[in-house]
Amino acid sequence: MANPSVPTRSRWFWTSFRVRYQESDQMGVVYHANYLNWFEIGRTEMIREMGFTYRGMEEEGVLLPVVDLDIKYRRPARYDDLVTIFTRMTAFSPLRIHYEYEVRLLSEQELADLGARGWHTESELPGALLTAGATRHVWLNREWKPARLDKCSPKLYDALKDTLLGRKE
């Protein structure tokens, strides 16, 4: 990742859903810890869009725990809001992967237009920013020892590397 000619951010991936009642607190806003679950949904759907699943990764013996987290709350999400989680990689190697997230509130028109436009690394995302964050992860084997993804799951490694480099999209 030290090569300055290699991009340090992938394109944005996204998934949308409505805030569920049980995710809101007595103040009528989404409880803060739910955003961590939403970040996981963003990662899971990004991997799925690339043709892989977390279940499949785990069956291959590859685990991906969170080792660090940053989160900034800007505006609250509320029950029944239609939120979109944007997810992208910001660093990737055989031993680690870093993600960036933005949770946004989109209008119906912005959501309808979402599929018509590719959101690249420097594109301004639509909608109102609710929460931004980042997670850092390490690749581990079933014994919780560091694992080189290029050796444990070469197809996944190549897919992630190609996504970061903007190939095969």
KATA-V191104 format. One record per pair of residues at least 12 apart in sequence whose C-alpha atoms are under 10 Angstrom apart, sorted by the first residue. I is the first residue (numbers start at 0). J is the second residue. If there is no record, write none. Layout:
I|J / I|J
This chain:
0|90 / 0|91 / 0|92 / 4|164 / 5|163 / 5|164 / 5|165 / 6|89 / 6|90 / 6|120 / 6|163 / 6|164 / 6|165 / 7|88 / 7|89 / 7|90 / 7|91 / 7|120 / 7|163 / 7|164 / 8|87 / 8|88 / 8|89 / 8|90 / 8|91 / 8|97 / 8|98 / 8|99 / 8|119 / 8|120 / 8|121 / 8|162 / 8|163 / 8|164 / 8|165 / 9|86 / 9|87 / 9|88 / 9|89 / 9|90 / 9|91 / 9|98 / 9|99 / 9|118 / 9|119 / 9|120 / 9|121 / 9|159 / 9|160 / 9|161 / 9|162 / 9|163 / 9|164 / 9|165 / 10|85 / 10|86 / 10|87 / 10|88 / 10|89 / 10|117 / 10|118 / 10|119 / 10|120 / 10|121 / 10|122 / 10|162 / 10|163 / 10|164 / 10|165 / 10|168 / 11|45 / 11|84 / 11|85 / 11|86 / 11|87 / 11|88 / 11|99 / 11|100 / 11|101 / 11|117 / 11|118 / 11|119 / 11|120 / 11|121 / 11|122 / 11|124 / 12|41 / 12|42 / 12|44 / 12|45 / 12|46 / 12|48 / 12|49 / 12|84 / 12|85 / 12|86 / 12|87 / 12|88 / 12|100 / 12|117 / 12|118 / 12|119 / 13|40 / 13|41 / 13|42 / 13|44 / 13|45 / 13|48 / 13|83 / 13|84 / 13|85 / 13|86 / 13|87 / 13|100 / 13|101 / 13|102 / 13|113 / 13|114 / 13|118 / 14|37 / 14|40 / 14|41 / 14|42 / 14|43 / 14|44 / 14|45 / 14|82 / 14|83 / 14|84 / 14|85 / 14|86 / 14|102 / 15|40 / 15|41 / 15|81 / 15|82 / 15|83 / 15|84 / 15|85 / 15|102 / 15|103 / 15|104 / 15|105 / 15|110 / 16|37 / 16|79 / 16|80 / 16|81 / 16|82 / 16|83 / 16|84 / 17|76 / 17|77 / 17|78 / 17|79 / 17|80 / 17|81 / 17|82 / 17|83 / 18|33 / 18|76 / 18|77 / 18|78 / 18|79 / 18|80 / 18|81 / 18|82 / 19|77 / 19|78 / 19|79 / 19|80 / 19|81 / 20|77 / 20|78 / 20|79 / 21|33 / 21|78 / 22|34 / 22|76 / 22|77 / 22|78 / 22|79 / 23|76 / 23|77 / 23|78 / 23|79 / 24|77 / 24|78 / 26|77 / 27|75 / 27|76 / 27|77 / 27|78 / 28|74 / 28|75 / 28|76 / 28|77 / 28|78 / 29|75 / 29|76 / 29|77 / 29|78 / 29|80 / 30|75 / 30|76 / 30|77 / 31|70 / 31|72 / 31|75 / 31|76 / 31|130 / 34|70 / 34|72 / 34|76 / 34|84 / 34|102 / 34|130 / 34|131 / 34|132 / 35|68 / 35|69 / 35|70 / 35|132 / 35|133 / 35|134 / 37|82 / 37|83 / 37|84 / 37|85 / 37|100 / 37|102 / 38|84 / 38|85 / 38|86 / 38|98 / 38|99 / 38|100 / 38|101 / 38|102 / 38|131 / 38|132 / 38|133 / 38|134 / 39|65 / 39|84 / 39|86 / 39|100 / 39|134 / 40|84 / 40|86 / 41|83 / 41|84 / 41|85 / 41|86 / 41|87 / 41|98 / 41|99 / 41|100 / 41|101 / 41|102 / 42|84 / 42|85 / 42|86 / 42|87 / 42|88 / 42|98 / 42|99 / 42|100 / 42|134 / 43|86 / 44|84 / 44|86 / 45|85 / 45|86 / 45|87 / 45|88 / 46|155 / 46|158 / 46|159 / 49|155 / 49|158 / 49|159 / 49|162 / 49|167 / 49|168 / 50|155 / 50|158 / 51|154 / 51|155 / 51|158 / 52|155 / 56|151 / 56|152 / 56|155 / 57|139 / 57|140 / 57|141 / 58|141 / 59|140 / 59|141 / 59|151 / 59|152 / 60|139 / 60|140 / 60|141 / 60|142 / 60|143 / 60|146 / 60|151 / 60|152 / 61|138 / 61|139 / 61|140 / 61|141 / 61|142 / 61|143 / 61|145 / 61|146 / 61|147 / 61|148 / 61|151 / 61|152 / 62|136 / 62|137 / 62|138 / 62|139 / 62|140 / 62|141 / 62|142 / 62|143 / 62|144 / 62|145 / 62|146 / 62|148 / 63|94 / 63|95 / 63|96 / 63|135 / 63|136 / 63|137 / 63|138 / 63|139 / 63|140 / 63|143 / 63|146 / 64|134 / 64|135 / 64|136 / 64|137 / 64|138 / 64|139 / 64|143 / 65|96 / 65|97 / 65|134 / 65|135 / 65|136 / 65|137 / 65|138 / 66|95 / 66|97 / 66|134 / 66|135 / 66|136 / 66|137 / 67|97 / 67|133 / 67|134 / 67|135 / 67|136 / 67|137 / 68|97 / 68|98 / 68|99 / 68|132 / 68|133 / 68|134 / 68|135 / 68|136 / 69|99 / 69|100 / 69|131 / 69|132 / 69|133 / 69|134 / 69|135 / 70|99 / 70|100 / 70|101 / 70|130 / 70|131 / 70|132 / 70|133 / 70|134 / 71|101 / 71|129 / 71|130 / 71|131 / 71|132 / 71|133 / 72|102 / 72|128 / 72|129 / 72|130 / 72|131 / 72|132 / 73|102 / 73|127 / 73|128 / 73|129 / 73|130 / 73|131 / 74|102 / 74|103 / 74|104 / 74|127 / 74|128 / 74|129 / 74|130 / 75|104 / 75|128 / 75|129 / 75|130 / 76|102 / 76|103 / 76|104 / 76|128 / 76|129 / 76|130 / 80|104 / 80|105 / 80|106 / 81|103 / 81|104 / 81|105 / 81|106 / 81|107 / 81|110 / 82|102 / 82|103 / 82|104 / 82|105 / 82|106 / 82|110 / 82|126 / 82|127 / 82|128 / 82|129 / 83|101 / 83|102 / 83|103 / 83|104 / 83|105 / 83|110 / 83|125 / 83|126 / 83|128 / 83|129 / 84|100 / 84|101 / 84|102 / 84|103 / 84|104 / 84|129 / 84|130 / 84|131 / 85|99 / 85|100 / 85|101 / 85|102 / 85|103 / 85|118 / 85|124 / 85|131 / 86|98 / 86|99 / 86|100 / 86|101 / 86|102 / 86|132 / 86|133 / 87|99 / 87|100 / 87|101 / 87|119 / 87|120 / 87|133 / 87|162 / 87|163 / 88|100 / 88|120 / 88|133 / 88|134 / 88|135 / 88|159 / 88|160 / 88|162 / 88|163 / 89|120 / 89|133 / 89|134 / 89|135 / 89|163 / 90|135 / 90|160 / 90|163 / 91|135 / 91|136 / 91|137 / 91|156 / 91|159 / 91|160 / 91|163 / 92|137 / 92|138 / 92|147 / 92|148 / 92|149 / 92|156 / 92|159 / 92|160 / 93|137 / 93|138 / 93|145 / 93|146 / 93|147 / 93|148 / 93|149 / 93|150 / 93|151 / 93|152 / 93|153 / 93|156 / 93|160 / 94|136 / 94|137 / 94|138 / 94|139 / 94|145 / 94|146 / 94|147 / 94|148 / 94|149 / 95|135 / 95|136 / 95|137 / 95|138 / 95|139 / 95|145 / 95|146 / 95|147 / 95|148 / 96|134 / 96|135 / 96|136 / 96|137 / 96|138 / 96|159 / 97|133 / 97|134 / 97|135 / 97|136 / 97|137 / 98|132 / 98|133 / 98|134 / 98|135 / 98|136 / 99|131 / 99|132 / 99|133 / 99|134 / 99|135 / 100|130 / 100|131 / 100|132 / 100|133 / 100|134 / 101|124 / 101|127 / 101|128 / 101|129 / 101|130 / 101|131 / 101|132 / 101|133 / 102|126 / 102|127 / 102|128 / 102|129 / 102|130 / 102|131 / 102|132 / 103|124 / 103|125 / 103|126 / 103|127 / 103|128 / 103|129 / 103|130 / 103|131 / 104|125 / 104|126 / 104|127 / 104|128 / 104|129 / 104|130 / 105|124 / 105|125 / 105|126 / 105|127 / 105|128 / 106|125 / 106|126 / 106|127 / 107|126 / 109|124 / 109|125 / 109|126 / 110|125 / 110|126 / 112|125 / 113|125 / 119|165 / 120|163 / 120|165 / 138|151 / 139|151
